[in-house]
Amino acid sequence: MTQSASDTLSKTLADLEWDRLSQAVAERCRGPLRARLEHLPIAGSREGTLVALAETAEAMHLASIGEPLRVDGAREVFPQLARLEKRGALDGPALRDLMSVLGVARALRLFLGRHRHVAPALHARCALDPTLDVLLDELESAIESDGSLSDRASPDIRRLRSDVANLRARLIAKLEEILVEKAAILSDAFYTERDGRYVVPVRRDAHETLPGIVHGTSASGHSVFVEPRALVPHGNHLKMAQAELDREIARVLQALSDLAAERLPSLMAAADAIDHADLRAAAARLGDELGARVLPLSDESDIDLKAARHPLLLLDGVAVVPNDLPLSSGRALVLSGPNAGGKTVALKTLGLAALMMRAGLPIPAADGSRCGFFSHVASDVGDDQNIHKNLSTFSAHVTRLVQMLDETQPGALLLMDELAGGTDPEEGSALACALVDTLCRRGGAVAVTTHYEALKAMAMRDERMLSAAVGFNVAEMRPTFEVTLGMPGASSALDVARRFGVPEVVIERARAVLPEQSRDFDQLVRGIQVLREETQRTLDGARERERAAEALQAKAEGKLEALMAADQRSVARATTKLFDELRDIRARIKEARKALREARDEQSLQALLRKTDEAQRATNDLATEAGAARGGASAAHDTAPPVQLGDVSIGATVHVARLGRSAVILEGPLKGKVRVAAGALKLWVDVGELGASAPDAEKAPAIAHEAPPAVSAPSMPTADNTLDLRGLRVDDALAMLEAFLDRMFGAGEATAYVLHGVGSGALRDAVRSELRQYTRYVRDFRPGERDEGGERLTVVRLQR
């Protein structure tokens, strides 16, 4: 990156308060990165941005399923790693810190290994050397939790520590004897250490009476610390044993440090992976708190934010008004409206979104938002006055604009607050128009705030530009912070001044000297805003009425469904009752026939025949009544050829049995159901309830004078000539079949239809087997054609 590009980025990050966003992420880190993170890293390429976004999305998904990334317990180790790089030895606490990182790294590796299918990007980025587990095992066996060496660290350490402890115990026992023997000359009954030697406090006036070595005096000078001569050999032995122990400890620490240094690249990678996982987990936490989402990276350098909210305002607890903010390369978004109305907030929201994408951060915007990769983000927000460089506010502003012009190319995002302000309004306005036009021509995505009427008018005329107004509530004299696309905003400077306490006499005087053109433009913009607000209120009212109507329709459909279900249950109960009676009569017929076979005289025979005929007639009547009850529940379905699932298509007109009328298919089929509309009524129905509509069933009406007189029109299935046996037991179905054929034959019908369904095929086969026995009624029969219902139906031609 060149110095100029670096300066541009630094200025942009400062303008957009990137350090505050970085601090927010750092506060949500759980590992050592929390203390180190000052500026969030920003990807330098589209590919790097895609990876960063994928990693954060994976971290958010893991958190959503209760499996968040965890790096808790890891300590800061980069200073220790730098010492290892120089082959220096680490002390016990430093090795303990290294051990904490190795433990977290192992847990992270195992965790991402288990979740590699849902977190492939994190698994790839945080891939760690599994041989580090060997180093961890070595350190865990040698280092205690307080950073001291364990007795297991080497065979000699346990022995040497035992020797030191024994020598110290003997020395202290001797000391305690001296404390008793020399109590008269001691200033106090205790012992202490000076320069690694054990001493007792002797009165200054009596220290010569205790032979030994003086190691110092008390602060008051009243006591002299003396190592009694009798203790000197004990002290020497202890000192030598301690020195030998210290040498062994140093040797073991050096050996452990050398072992760690051999795996230094893997250790650095582990520490980096922990930081990276911590960063992504913190980004996920921040996104969850802000109600943000990872946006898709669009192919072009453009931004289309839906209901976007400024993240830093959200962090401050401000109730942010969400706004739609679109922008693309070669185009400009011109924001206008009152001061303190939210223009700069909208500008910064765009800039932060572009940088947050490159940092892999979730963005607080609604579903459907997207943002592209901007290789260059430059801003000019705020006052850059510099006394040392002899730059006024306007001079600094122009210097910055020149730099932005030089760096503008496709893929650049340019943010300018109060463009060309701080100078003569007419010249500044002309300069602003020319700058925006030039930046658009060079392919930049330009967002500016302005009070210049010429720039507002240009944005309304130029198809490359989009006006956007920040709202101002005239009635309440306050900004609304709502961005309205497609129209300019009135500056309302005098209204804002009144709001902040400028006397009314000053306001009226200002209005009097305001140029007529400016007054007219401001009034025109306000008129448009009022008209838009009225239109929006009307539209909101219409939408509310539409929602109420839809709710009423849904309620009515629910009631209709309940009524239909109740009707079907009533029919089912009546049909069941009829079949029970039918079975009772059939039993009586069976008994009568048995008695017929056993009758001996003519009188008995005639009486039995009369009973049999009566029972048969009753059977026929009940079968007909049961068939009518059953058919009545689905009469509309039976009056037309059934529709097959494969024939269902959106837009087709069908007959719906339960409604008894035609309807149009809107959706489906889905799980054997379709959504239909019959007038204003819309509901889901089973495909089995559909039949061909009357117009479809009569697509080719006969022409009387062309039809051969000897050929009659083929019969069609109707409620009268169709017997519905679906769902019945075979015995009940065959009883109904005989009565049905008798009725059809007696009525002189040429064709009858038996609807038995497919199912296991048992009922169909029983019906067709029985038809072969009824030669008195049946001439022949065949399965239905596809448009008649196929194997679900048997067509019977009756004797004439």
MARKOL-31809 format. One record per residue (C-alpha): residue in one letter; x, y, z. Coordinates in steps of 0.1 Angstrom, whole numbers, plus 5000, padded with zeros to 4 digits. Example, Ala and Ser with C-alpha at 12.3 -4.5 7.8 and 13.67 -1.06 7.14 Angstrom:
# residues 2
A; 5123; 4955; 5078
S; 5137; 4989; 5071
# end
This chain:
# residues 800
M; 5000; 5000; 5000
T; 5014; 5034; 4990
Q; 5018; 5062; 5016
S; 4989; 5081; 4999
A; 4966; 5051; 5001
S; 4977; 5045; 5037
D; 4969; 5081; 5046
T; 4935; 5079; 5028
L; 4926; 5047; 5048
S; 4937; 5062; 5081
K; 4916; 5093; 5075
T; 4886; 5072; 5065
L; 4889; 5050; 5096
A; 4891; 5081; 5118
D; 4861; 5097; 5100
L; 4840; 5065; 5105
E; 4852; 5059; 5141
W; 4865; 5025; 5132
D; 4884; 5024; 5165
R; 4851; 5024; 5184
L; 4839; 4995; 5164
S; 4872; 4977; 5170
Q; 4869; 4983; 5207
A; 4834; 4969; 5207
V; 4847; 4937; 5192
A; 4877; 4936; 5215
E; 4854; 4939; 5246
R; 4836; 4907; 5234
C; 4868; 4887; 5230
R; 4875; 4860; 5257
G; 4912; 4854; 5251
P; 4945; 4874; 5251
L; 4934; 4892; 5220
R; 4910; 4913; 5242
A; 4940; 4933; 5255
R; 4958; 4936; 5221
L; 4931; 4944; 5195
E; 4932; 4981; 5186
H; 4921; 4980; 5149
L; 4900; 4953; 5133
P; 4919; 4937; 5104
I; 4904; 4945; 5069
A; 4907; 4921; 5040
G; 4926; 4934; 5011
S; 4909; 4913; 4984
R; 4875; 4900; 4974
E; 4887; 4864; 4981
G; 4898; 4874; 5016
T; 4865; 4891; 5022
L; 4846; 4860; 5012
V; 4866; 4839; 5036
A; 4861; 4863; 5065
L; 4824; 4865; 5059
A; 4821; 4827; 5058
E; 4841; 4823; 5090
T; 4818; 4848; 5109
A; 4787; 4831; 5095
E; 4800; 4798; 5107
A; 4807; 4812; 5142
M; 4772; 4827; 5143
H; 4757; 4793; 5133
L; 4777; 4775; 5159
A; 4765; 4799; 5186
S; 4729; 4795; 5174
I; 4730; 4757; 5179
G; 4745; 4761; 5214
E; 4781; 4752; 5204
P; 4799; 4786; 5204
L; 4837; 4789; 5197
R; 4855; 4789; 5230
V; 4891; 4801; 5237
D; 4886; 4808; 5275
G; 4917; 4801; 5296
A; 4944; 4809; 5270
R; 4971; 4833; 5283
E; 4992; 4858; 5264
V; 5023; 4840; 5251
F; 5037; 4861; 5222
P; 5065; 4876; 5245
Q; 5074; 4840; 5255
L; 5075; 4829; 5219
A; 5098; 4857; 5210
R; 5122; 4846; 5238
L; 5120; 4810; 5225
E; 5129; 4823; 5190
K; 5162; 4835; 5206
R; 5167; 4801; 5222
G; 5162; 4816; 5257
A; 5149; 4796; 5286
L; 5114; 4801; 5300
D; 5107; 4800; 5337
G; 5079; 4779; 5352
P; 5051; 4806; 5350
A; 5060; 4813; 5314
L; 5058; 4776; 5305
R; 5025; 4774; 5324
D; 5012; 4802; 5301
L; 5024; 4782; 5271
M; 5007; 4752; 5285
S; 4974; 4771; 5287
V; 4976; 4780; 5250
L; 4984; 4744; 5241
G; 4954; 4731; 5261
V; 4930; 4756; 5244
A; 4945; 4749; 5210
R; 4939; 4711; 5214
A; 4903; 4717; 5225
L; 4898; 4741; 5195
R; 4913; 4715; 5171
L; 4890; 4688; 5184
F; 4859; 4710; 5184
L; 4864; 4722; 5149
G; 4871; 4687; 5138
R; 4837; 4676; 5151
H; 4820; 4705; 5134
R; 4840; 4706; 5102
H; 4809; 4700; 5081
V; 4791; 4731; 5094
A; 4823; 4752; 5098
P; 4846; 4742; 5070
A; 4862; 4777; 5067
L; 4870; 4779; 5104
H; 4883; 4743; 5103
A; 4906; 4751; 5075
R; 4918; 4785; 5089
C; 4925; 4771; 5124
A; 4941; 4738; 5114
L; 4967; 4730; 5141
D; 4996; 4706; 5144
P; 4984; 4675; 5164
T; 5020; 4668; 5175
L; 5017; 4697; 5199
D; 4997; 4673; 5221
V; 5030; 4656; 5228
L; 5045; 4689; 5240
L; 5014; 4696; 5261
D; 5017; 4662; 5278
E; 5054; 4668; 5286
L; 5046; 4702; 5301
E; 5016; 4689; 5321
S; 5038; 4663; 5337
A; 5065; 4688; 5346
I; 5047; 4720; 5355
E; 5023; 4726; 5383
S; 4993; 4750; 5381
D; 5012; 4776; 5400
G; 5041; 4775; 5376
S; 5065; 4755; 5398
L; 5083; 4724; 5387
S; 5067; 4691; 5396
D; 5087; 4664; 5414
R; 5080; 4644; 5383
A; 5100; 4668; 5361
S; 5132; 4647; 5367
P; 5145; 4619; 5389
D; 5169; 4642; 5408
I; 5145; 4669; 5417
R; 5126; 4648; 5442
R; 5158; 4637; 5459
L; 5174; 4671; 5460
R; 5142; 4687; 5473
S; 5141; 4660; 5500
D; 5178; 4668; 5509
V; 5171; 4705; 5512
A; 5140; 4699; 5533
N; 5159; 4676; 5557
L; 5189; 4701; 5561
R; 5165; 4730; 5567
A; 5146; 4710; 5593
R; 5178; 4702; 5612
L; 5190; 4738; 5610
I; 5157; 4751; 5623
A; 5157; 4727; 5651
K; 5191; 4740; 5661
L; 5179; 4776; 5658
E; 5150; 4769; 5682
E; 5175; 4755; 5707
I; 5195; 4787; 5705
L; 5164; 4808; 5709
V; 5157; 4791; 5742
E; 5194; 4791; 5754
K; 5201; 4828; 5745
A; 5167; 4843; 5753
A; 5183; 4867; 5777
I; 5204; 4885; 5751
L; 5178; 4883; 5722
S; 5156; 4913; 5715
D; 5128; 4890; 5703
A; 5121; 4853; 5702
F; 5121; 4847; 5665
Y; 5145; 4839; 5636
T; 5146; 4852; 5600
E; 5167; 4851; 5569
R; 5193; 4876; 5557
D; 5212; 4870; 5524
G; 5200; 4834; 5524
R; 5214; 4827; 5559
Y; 5193; 4821; 5590
V; 5199; 4847; 5618
V; 5185; 4857; 5652
P; 5179; 4893; 5666
V; 5204; 4901; 5694
R; 5204; 4932; 5715
R; 5230; 4957; 5702
D; 5246; 4959; 5736
A; 5250; 4921; 5739
H; 5258; 4909; 5704
E; 5294; 4902; 5713
T; 5283; 4876; 5738
L; 5269; 4854; 5709
P; 5298; 4842; 5686
G; 5287; 4843; 5650
I; 5285; 4864; 5618
V; 5267; 4897; 5617
H; 5244; 4900; 5586
G; 5228; 4934; 5594
T; 5209; 4955; 5619
S; 5172; 4964; 5624
A; 5158; 4997; 5611
S; 5159; 5012; 5646
G; 5195; 5000; 5652
H; 5185; 4984; 5685
S; 5190; 4948; 5671
V; 5218; 4930; 5654
F; 5210; 4900; 5632
V; 5236; 4874; 5640
E; 5241; 4839; 5624
P; 5253; 4819; 5654
R; 5286; 4802; 5648
A; 5270; 4768; 5656
L; 5246; 4773; 5627
V; 5273; 4781; 5601
P; 5280; 4745; 5591
H; 5243; 4737; 5588
G; 5238; 4769; 5568
N; 5267; 4760; 5545
H; 5253; 4725; 5538
L; 5218; 4739; 5531
K; 5232; 4765; 5508
M; 5251; 4739; 5488
A; 5221; 4716; 5486
Q; 5199; 4745; 5474
A; 5224; 4755; 5448
E; 5224; 4719; 5434
L; 5186; 4719; 5434
D; 5185; 4753; 5416
R; 5210; 4739; 5389
E; 5187; 4709; 5383
I; 5156; 4731; 5380
A; 5174; 4754; 5356
R; 5185; 4724; 5335
V; 5149; 4710; 5334
L; 5135; 4744; 5324
Q; 5160; 4748; 5297
A; 5152; 4713; 5284
L; 5115; 4720; 5283
S; 5122; 4754; 5266
D; 5143; 4737; 5240
L; 5115; 4712; 5234
A; 5090; 4740; 5229
A; 5115; 4759; 5206
E; 5116; 4729; 5183
R; 5079; 4734; 5176
L; 5080; 4772; 5175
P; 5062; 4775; 5141
S; 5034; 4753; 5153
L; 5032; 4772; 5186
M; 5029; 4805; 5168
A; 5003; 4791; 5145
A; 4983; 4778; 5175
A; 4984; 4812; 5193
D; 4974; 4829; 5160
A; 4945; 4804; 5155
I; 4933; 4811; 5190
D; 4933; 4848; 5183
H; 4915; 4843; 5150
A; 4888; 4821; 5165
D; 4884; 4846; 5193
L; 4880; 4874; 5168
R; 4853; 4855; 5148
A; 4835; 4845; 5180
A; 4835; 4881; 5192
A; 4821; 4892; 5158
A; 4794; 4867; 5162
R; 4785; 4880; 5197
L; 4784; 4915; 5185
G; 4762; 4906; 5155
D; 4738; 4888; 5178
E; 4736; 4918; 5202
L; 4730; 4943; 5173
G; 4705; 4920; 5155
A; 4729; 4920; 5126
R; 4734; 4895; 5098
V; 4763; 4884; 5075
L; 4753; 4899; 5041
P; 4760; 4882; 5008
L; 4790; 4897; 4989
S; 4775; 4909; 4956
D; 4795; 4904; 4923
E; 4796; 4942; 4917
S; 4809; 4971; 4937
D; 4775; 4982; 4950
I; 4755; 4985; 4982
D; 4718; 4978; 4987
L; 4710; 4980; 5024
K; 4675; 4974; 5036
A; 4664; 4989; 5069
A; 4700; 4996; 5078
R; 4710; 5010; 5112
H; 4742; 5026; 5123
P; 4761; 5001; 5145
L; 4778; 5026; 5168
L; 4745; 5043; 5176
L; 4730; 5009; 5184
L; 4759; 5003; 5207
D; 4752; 5036; 5224
G; 4717; 5025; 5231
V; 4701; 5050; 5207
A; 4667; 5041; 5191
V; 4679; 5041; 5155
V; 4655; 5047; 5126
P; 4662; 5020; 5100
N; 4667; 5033; 5064
D; 4671; 5018; 5029
L; 4704; 5030; 5014
P; 4713; 5019; 4978
L; 4745; 5029; 4959
S; 4765; 5015; 4930
S; 4796; 5022; 4909
G; 4793; 5052; 4885
R; 4763; 5065; 4905
A; 4757; 5090; 4932
L; 4734; 5093; 4963
V; 4727; 5129; 4971
L; 4715; 5133; 5007
S; 4698; 5166; 5016
G; 4677; 5179; 5044
P; 4680; 5198; 5077
N; 4711; 5198; 5099
A; 4711; 5172; 5127
G; 4686; 5153; 5105
G; 4707; 5122; 5099
K; 4725; 5129; 5066
T; 4760; 5122; 5081
V; 4747; 5092; 5099
A; 4735; 5077; 5066
L; 4768; 5086; 5050
K; 4788; 5068; 5077
T; 4764; 5038; 5076
L; 4773; 5033; 5040
G; 4811; 5036; 5047
L; 4810; 5013; 5077
A; 4790; 4987; 5058
A; 4817; 4986; 5031
L; 4845; 4982; 5057
M; 4826; 4958; 5079
M; 4822; 4935; 5049
R; 4859; 4934; 5044
A; 4864; 4928; 5082
G; 4839; 4899; 5081
L; 4815; 4916; 5105
P; 4777; 4912; 5105
I; 4758; 4943; 5095
P; 4726; 4956; 5111
A; 4703; 4955; 5081
A; 4673; 4935; 5070
D; 4671; 4903; 5050
G; 4675; 4910; 5013
S; 4704; 4934; 5019
R; 4737; 4930; 5000
C; 4771; 4947; 4997
G; 4799; 4944; 4973
F; 4837; 4946; 4977
F; 4851; 4981; 4976
S; 4888; 4981; 4971
H; 4891; 5018; 4981
V; 4870; 5036; 5006
A; 4877; 5073; 5010
S; 4859; 5099; 5031
D; 4859; 5136; 5038
V; 4838; 5141; 5069
G; 4845; 5168; 5095
D; 4868; 5198; 5098
D; 4904; 5192; 5087
Q; 4917; 5227; 5095
N; 4954; 5227; 5102
I; 4972; 5258; 5115
H; 5007; 5242; 5112
K; 5002; 5235; 5075
N; 4985; 5269; 5069
L; 4953; 5252; 5058
S; 4919; 5267; 5064
T; 4888; 5245; 5066
F; 4880; 5250; 5029
S; 4917; 5246; 5018
A; 4920; 5213; 5037
H; 4887; 5202; 5022
V; 4899; 5209; 4986
T; 4932; 5192; 4993
R; 4913; 5161; 5003
L; 4890; 5163; 4973
V; 4920; 5165; 4949
Q; 4935; 5133; 4966
M; 4901; 5116; 4962
L; 4899; 5125; 4925
D; 4933; 5111; 4919
E; 4925; 5078; 4935
T; 4890; 5073; 4921
Q; 4884; 5043; 4899
P; 4857; 5016; 4895
G; 4855; 4998; 4929
A; 4860; 5030; 4949
L; 4835; 5042; 4975
L; 4836; 5080; 4981
L; 4819; 5097; 5010
M; 4817; 5135; 5012
D; 4800; 5155; 5039
E; 4788; 5190; 5029
L; 4807; 5188; 4996
A; 4824; 5220; 4986
G; 4811; 5238; 5017
G; 4828; 5266; 5035
T; 4831; 5290; 5005
D; 4810; 5312; 4983
P; 4776; 5294; 4979
E; 4774; 5299; 4941
E; 4809; 5289; 4934
G; 4808; 5260; 4959
S; 4776; 5248; 4944
A; 4791; 5248; 4909
L; 4822; 5230; 4922
A; 4801; 5204; 4939
C; 4781; 5196; 4908
A; 4813; 5193; 4887
L; 4830; 5170; 4913
V; 4801; 5146; 4916
D; 4798; 5144; 4878
T; 4835; 5137; 4874
L; 4836; 5111; 4902
C; 4807; 5093; 4886
R; 4823; 5093; 4852
R; 4854; 5077; 4867
G; 4834; 5048; 4880
G; 4832; 5057; 4917
A; 4803; 5050; 4940
V; 4796; 5085; 4954
A; 4776; 5095; 4984
V; 4774; 5132; 4994
T; 4754; 5154; 5017
T; 4746; 5189; 5006
H; 4724; 5220; 5011
Y; 4732; 5233; 4976
E; 4700; 5236; 4956
A; 4719; 5232; 4923
L; 4732; 5198; 4933
K; 4698; 5188; 4945
A; 4683; 5198; 4912
M; 4711; 5180; 4893
A; 4703; 5148; 4912
M; 4667; 5150; 4901
R; 4676; 5154; 4864
D; 4706; 5131; 4861
E; 4697; 5094; 4858
R; 4731; 5084; 4873
M; 4721; 5101; 4906
L; 4695; 5094; 4933
S; 4681; 5121; 4956
A; 4674; 5112; 4992
A; 4658; 5134; 5018
V; 4662; 5132; 5056
G; 4628; 5140; 5071
F; 4618; 5170; 5092
N; 4585; 5171; 5111
V; 4574; 5207; 5105
A; 4545; 5204; 5130
E; 4568; 5192; 5158
M; 4598; 5212; 5145
R; 4622; 5182; 5148
P; 4640; 5159; 5124
T; 4626; 5124; 5119
F; 4659; 5108; 5108
E; 4640; 5089; 5081
V; 4657; 5088; 5047
T; 4632; 5091; 5018
L; 4646; 5080; 4984
G; 4637; 5098; 4952
M; 4632; 5133; 4964
P; 4654; 5162; 4978
G; 4651; 5175; 5013
A; 4645; 5210; 5024
S; 4674; 5224; 5045
S; 4649; 5240; 5070
A; 4678; 5261; 5084
L; 4654; 5287; 5098
D; 4632; 5261; 5113
V; 4662; 5245; 5130
A; 4674; 5279; 5142
R; 4640; 5285; 5157
R; 4641; 5251; 5174
F; 4674; 5260; 5190
G; 4661; 5293; 5204
V; 4669; 5320; 5178
P; 4643; 5349; 5184
E; 4613; 5350; 5161
V; 4621; 5385; 5150
V; 4655; 5373; 5136
I; 4638; 5344; 5119
E; 4612; 5367; 5102
R; 4640; 5391; 5091
A; 4659; 5362; 5076
R; 4629; 5351; 5056
A; 4625; 5386; 5043
V; 4660; 5387; 5029
L; 4660; 5351; 5016
P; 4660; 5351; 4977
E; 4627; 5343; 4962
Q; 4641; 5313; 4942
S; 4654; 5297; 4975
R; 4620; 5303; 4991
D; 4602; 5287; 4962
F; 4625; 5257; 4961
D; 4622; 5251; 4998
Q; 4584; 5254; 4996
L; 4582; 5231; 4967
V; 4602; 5204; 4985
R; 4581; 5208; 5016
G; 4550; 5205; 4995
I; 4563; 5173; 4980
Q; 4571; 5160; 5015
V; 4536; 5168; 5028
L; 4520; 5151; 4997
R; 4542; 5121; 5002
E; 4532; 5118; 5039
E; 4495; 5120; 5030
T; 4500; 5094; 5003
Q; 4519; 5071; 5027
R; 4491; 5075; 5053
T; 4465; 5066; 5027
L; 4486; 5036; 5016
D; 4491; 5024; 5052
G; 4453; 5026; 5057
A; 4446; 5006; 5026
R; 4472; 4980; 5036
E; 4456; 4978; 5071
R; 4421; 4973; 5055
E; 4436; 4946; 5032
R; 4451; 4928; 5062
A; 4417; 4930; 5080
A; 4399; 4916; 5049
E; 4424; 4888; 5046
A; 4419; 4879; 5083
L; 4381; 4879; 5078
Q; 4385; 4857; 5048
A; 4407; 4832; 5066
K; 4381; 4831; 5095
A; 4353; 4824; 5070
E; 4373; 4797; 5053
G; 4380; 4781; 5087
K; 4343; 4781; 5094
L; 4335; 4766; 5060
E; 4360; 4739; 5066
A; 4345; 4731; 5100
L; 4310; 4730; 5085
M; 4321; 4707; 5057
A; 4338; 4684; 5082
A; 4307; 4683; 5104
D; 4286; 4675; 5073
Q; 4309; 4647; 5063
R; 4308; 4632; 5098
S; 4270; 4633; 5097
V; 4268; 4615; 5063
A; 4293; 4589; 5076
R; 4271; 4582; 5107
A; 4240; 4579; 5086
T; 4257; 4556; 5061
T; 4270; 4534; 5089
K; 4235; 4531; 5103
L; 4221; 4520; 5069
F; 4247; 4494; 5064
D; 4240; 4480; 5099
E; 4203; 4476; 5089
L; 4214; 4461; 5055
R; 4235; 4435; 5072
D; 4205; 4426; 5094
I; 4182; 4421; 5064
R; 4208; 4400; 5046
A; 4209; 4377; 5076
R; 4171; 4374; 5074
I; 4173; 4366; 5037
K; 4199; 4339; 5044
E; 4177; 4323; 5070
A; 4147; 4324; 5046
R; 4166; 4307; 5019
K; 4177; 4281; 5043
A; 4140; 4275; 5053
L; 4131; 4274; 5016
R; 4154; 4245; 5011
E; 4138; 4227; 5040
A; 4101; 4235; 5032
R; 4079; 4205; 5026
D; 4044; 4218; 5016
E; 4032; 4244; 4991
Q; 4017; 4267; 5017
S; 4049; 4270; 5036
L; 4069; 4275; 5004
Q; 4046; 4304; 4993
A; 4049; 4321; 5027
L; 4086; 4319; 5026
L; 4088; 4332; 4991
R; 4068; 4363; 5002
K; 4091; 4369; 5031
T; 4121; 4365; 5008
D; 4108; 4390; 4983
E; 4100; 4415; 5010
A; 4135; 4412; 5025
Q; 4151; 4415; 4990
R; 4131; 4447; 4983
A; 4141; 4461; 5016
T; 4177; 4453; 5008
N; 4175; 4470; 4975
D; 4159; 4501; 4991
L; 4185; 4503; 5018
A; 4214; 4498; 4993
T; 4200; 4526; 4971
E; 4196; 4549; 5002
A; 4231; 4541; 5014
G; 4246; 4547; 4980
A; 4227; 4580; 4977
A; 4239; 4591; 5012
R; 4274; 4581; 5003
G; 4273; 4597; 4968
G; 4257; 4629; 4982
A; 4288; 4637; 5002
S; 4308; 4638; 4970
A; 4282; 4643; 4943
A; 4302; 4670; 4926
H; 4332; 4647; 4924
D; 4311; 4618; 4910
T; 4294; 4639; 4883
A; 4327; 4644; 4864
P; 4357; 4623; 4854
P; 4382; 4625; 4883
V; 4414; 4645; 4878
Q; 4447; 4626; 4880
L; 4476; 4640; 4901
G; 4498; 4642; 4869
D; 4472; 4662; 4851
V; 4470; 4690; 4878
S; 4485; 4723; 4867
I; 4484; 4758; 4880
G; 4457; 4779; 4863
A; 4435; 4749; 4854
T; 4397; 4750; 4860
V; 4384; 4720; 4880
H; 4353; 4710; 4898
V; 4356; 4708; 4936
A; 4334; 4682; 4952
R; 4330; 4698; 4986
L; 4321; 4732; 4971
G; 4298; 4719; 4944
R; 4313; 4744; 4919
S; 4342; 4751; 4896
A; 4375; 4766; 4909
V; 4409; 4776; 4896
I; 4441; 4759; 4908
L; 4465; 4785; 4924
E; 4492; 4764; 4940
G; 4504; 4728; 4942
P; 4502; 4700; 4941
L; 4519; 4697; 4975
K; 4516; 4664; 4994
G; 4485; 4655; 4974
K; 4468; 4688; 4979
V; 4462; 4719; 4958
R; 4452; 4755; 4967
V; 4421; 4766; 4947
A; 4401; 4798; 4943
A; 4364; 4798; 4939
G; 4355; 4834; 4936
A; 4369; 4852; 4967
L; 4372; 4819; 4986
K; 4407; 4803; 4986
L; 4414; 4769; 5003
W; 4435; 4737; 5002
V; 4418; 4706; 4990
D; 4428; 4670; 4982
V; 4435; 4662; 4945
G; 4411; 4633; 4950
E; 4383; 4658; 4955
L; 4388; 4673; 4920
G; 4369; 4665; 4889
A; 4370; 4679; 4854
S; 4350; 4711; 4851
A; 4318; 4711; 4831
P; 4334; 4730; 4802
D; 4363; 4706; 4801
A; 4340; 4676; 4801
E; 4322; 4689; 4771
K; 4350; 4702; 4750
A; 4335; 4688; 4718
P; 4297; 4694; 4717
A; 4279; 4674; 4692
I; 4265; 4691; 4660
A; 4230; 4676; 4655
H; 4228; 4676; 4618
E; 4263; 4661; 4614
A; 4258; 4632; 4639
P; 4247; 4598; 4624
P; 4211; 4593; 4636
A; 4216; 4557; 4646
V; 4244; 4565; 4671
S; 4235; 4577; 4706
A; 4258; 4600; 4726
P; 4279; 4580; 4750
S; 4269; 4581; 4786
M; 4289; 4600; 4812
P; 4294; 4592; 4849
T; 4268; 4610; 4870
A; 4256; 4607; 4906
D; 4226; 4586; 4892
N; 4246; 4560; 4872
T; 4277; 4557; 4894
L; 4281; 4535; 4925
D; 4308; 4546; 4949
L; 4321; 4516; 4969
R; 4354; 4531; 4981
G; 4362; 4523; 5017
L; 4336; 4496; 5021
R; 4342; 4460; 5031
V; 4338; 4435; 5003
D; 4306; 4419; 5016
D; 4289; 4452; 5020
A; 4301; 4464; 4986
L; 4288; 4433; 4968
A; 4254; 4436; 4984
M; 4252; 4472; 4972
L; 4264; 4462; 4937
E; 4236; 4437; 4931
A; 4210; 4462; 4942
F; 4226; 4489; 4920
L; 4227; 4467; 4889
D; 4191; 4457; 4894
R; 4181; 4494; 4896
M; 4201; 4504; 4865
F; 4188; 4474; 4845
G; 4152; 4482; 4855
A; 4157; 4519; 4845
G; 4168; 4508; 4810
E; 4203; 4524; 4814
A; 4229; 4512; 4788
T; 4259; 4519; 4810
A; 4267; 4519; 4847
Y; 4299; 4530; 4865
V; 4313; 4513; 4896
L; 4339; 4534; 4915
H; 4359; 4511; 4938
G; 4394; 4528; 4939
V; 4427; 4510; 4936
G; 4441; 4504; 4971
S; 4453; 4468; 4975
G; 4431; 4457; 4945
A; 4410; 4433; 4966
L; 4377; 4453; 4963
R; 4383; 4459; 4925
D; 4389; 4422; 4919
A; 4359; 4411; 4939
V; 4336; 4435; 4920
R; 4348; 4423; 4886
S; 4345; 4387; 4897
E; 4309; 4393; 4908
L; 4301; 4411; 4876
R; 4310; 4379; 4857
Q; 4282; 4361; 4877
Y; 4255; 4387; 4869
T; 4249; 4377; 4832
R; 4212; 4386; 4837
Y; 4222; 4423; 4840
V; 4257; 4425; 4826
R; 4266; 4424; 4789
D; 4303; 4431; 4795
F; 4326; 4454; 4815
R; 4360; 4471; 4812
P; 4384; 4492; 4833
G; 4379; 4530; 4829
E; 4399; 4549; 4804
R; 4425; 4573; 4818
D; 4402; 4603; 4815
E; 4375; 4583; 4832
G; 4395; 4574; 4862
G; 4416; 4544; 4850
E; 4417; 4514; 4873
R; 4398; 4532; 4900
L; 4366; 4527; 4879
T; 4349; 4498; 4862
V; 4325; 4506; 4832
V; 4296; 4481; 4829
R; 4275; 4478; 4797
L; 4241; 4465; 4807
Q; 4219; 4440; 4788
R; 4192; 4458; 4766
# end
